[in-house]
Amino acid sequence: MEERLTQFTPNGYQLKEGQQLSAALEKLGKLEDLYDSLLSEQENIEQKMAALRAQGKQKTVAFRQLMADKFQLIALLTRLHNI
């Protein structure tokens, strides 16, 4: 597991001793990129599901897999959103 760059204090988050702000910003940027990527993936899944619904294919394996993927993304996004 990668070492944390920050620590929580009564005054909010601060850099851990010996850590560089640039490293913390790099890590935050990557986290934001991940979040944006997950939102984009969620939108893509919604579009695919809508197309299958329009064709009356809600009971197909493909639709059900997309539904499972959607629920996993929602759970992950909810956890990230609550950070």
C-alpha positions in Angstrom: 0.0 0.0 0.0 1.2 3.5 -0.9 2.1 5.7 2.0 -0.3 8.6 2.8 0.9 12.1 2.0 -1.5 13.8 4.3 -2.8 13.4 7.8 -6.1 14.5 9.4 -5.8 17.0 12.3 -8.4 18.9 14.2 -7.8 21.8 11.8 -8.3 19.6 8.7 -5.9 17.8 6.4 -2.2 18.7 6.4 0.9 17.4 4.7 2.7 14.8 6.7 6.1 15.8 7.8 8.7 15.3 5.1 6.1 15.2 2.3 6.1 17.6 -0.7 3.0 19.6 -1.7 3.7 18.7 -5.4 3.4 15.0 -4.6 0.1 15.6 -2.8 -1.2 17.6 -5.7 -0.2 15.0 -8.2 -2.0 12.3 -6.2 -5.1 14.5 -5.9 -5.1 15.2 -9.7 -4.9 11.4 -10.4 -7.9 10.9 -8.0 -9.9 13.6 -9.8 -9.0 12.0 -13.2 -10.3 8.7 -11.9 -13.5 10.2 -10.6 -14.1 12.0 -14.0 -13.3 8.7 -15.8 -15.9 6.8 -13.7 -18.5 9.5 -14.4 -17.8 9.1 -18.1 -18.1 5.4 -17.9 -21.4 5.7 -16.0 -22.8 7.9 -18.8 -21.6 5.4 -21.5 -23.3 2.5 -19.7 -26.5 4.5 -19.4 -26.4 5.2 -23.2 -25.9 1.5 -23.9 -28.7 0.5 -21.6 -31.0 3.0 -23.2 -30.2 1.6 -26.7 -31.0 -2.0 -25.5 -34.2 -0.8 -23.8 -35.3 0.8 -27.1 -34.8 -2.6 -28.8 -36.8 -4.3 -26.0 -33.7 -6.3 -24.9 -33.9 -5.7 -21.1 -33.7 -9.4 -20.4 -30.5 -10.1 -22.3 -27.2 -11.0 -20.7 -25.7 -7.9 -22.1 -28.3 -5.7 -20.4 -28.0 -7.5 -17.1 -24.2 -7.2 -17.2 -24.5 -3.4 -17.9 -26.9 -3.2 -14.9 -24.4 -4.9 -12.7 -21.7 -2.6 -13.9 -23.9 0.4 -13.3 -24.6 -0.7 -9.7 -20.8 -1.2 -9.1 -20.1 2.2 -10.5 -22.8 3.9 -8.4 -21.4 2.3 -5.2 -17.8 3.4 -6.0 -18.9 6.9 -7.0 -20.9 7.2 -3.9 -17.9 6.4 -1.8 -15.7 8.8 -3.7 -18.3 11.5 -3.6 -18.6 11.3 0.2 -14.9 12.0 0.6 
